[in-house]
Amino acid sequence: MTATATLVAPRAAKKPPHRAAAGRSRASSAVVGFVALVLIALMLGPVIYIILGGFRSNSEITVDPSGFPTRWNWENYTEVLASGTFWGQVANSTIAAVATTLFVVALGLMAAYALSRYSFRGRGALYALFTAGLMFPMTVAITPLYILVRNLGLMNSLAGVILPQIAFALPITVIILSPFLAAIPRELQEAASIDGLGRLGFFWRMVLPLAVPAVVTVGILAFVNSWNSYMLPLFILNNEAAYTLPLGTQAFASQYSVDTARVLAFTSLSMIPALVFFSLFERRIVGGLTGAVKG
């Protein structure tokens, strides 16, 4: 009896599933990382260009607009820093931003506390009113705002800028704070009332400490938005002594339009405070917004 041997061609070895998944994960991570680097470069490129342009001379910018400084020209920055106009505008922006932030946080915290912790007639309509405030940007309401501020006699004053900024910052403030305050357990309030704490005592001693992440978030957003505000001061402020930094930067660029390097230096110094402030508290903002979504 003849034995026949059947030769079977060996099959190609398959990669284990976990290795294939790991390879796809690394590829997707590389793509995401590349896209993130491109976006970062697109966002930081103009900022770096403006800062480096302040260290160049006008002749260098004319010959090679995208080059690096051949000699670091610090005079552009020192001349701006020695100017009383610059520091006056810094003071105006600081006063407007700090006042706006304090009032927005105080009023928004009280409104959000009432809307999130108590049931009353018209509660849903009031919350919907704050939500609807997000759909009306300042550009739409700038003409009625101008007429209102003029009738109140607040033209050419920081108060005419601060009050509208507070009104436009309240909707997002209430919407961010409400989930935080609503997530505070009712049992905690009941225990506090048993210990003799009234509603105000519970608000000051328990609610405020627990809502610090959200309060910091809305405070930073209000401060940065006020610091970068341009359109409202443009319509309200006509006196250079009351100019804020964004408006002062535009006026400075118009006055020294031929001195490009000095304009870039002034612009750099104007935006650095907001960039530094936002960078220092970036994690606070992300944490506060994440907590608001979870709540």
PyMOL commands that set and color helices and strands:
alter all, ss='L'
color gray80, all
select helices_A, chain A and resi 17-53+58-63+75-81+84-117+123-135+142-151+158-182+186-194+199-210+212-227+231-236+240-242+245-255+260-280+282-294
alter helices_A, ss='H'
color red, helices_A
deselect
rebuild
show_as cartoon
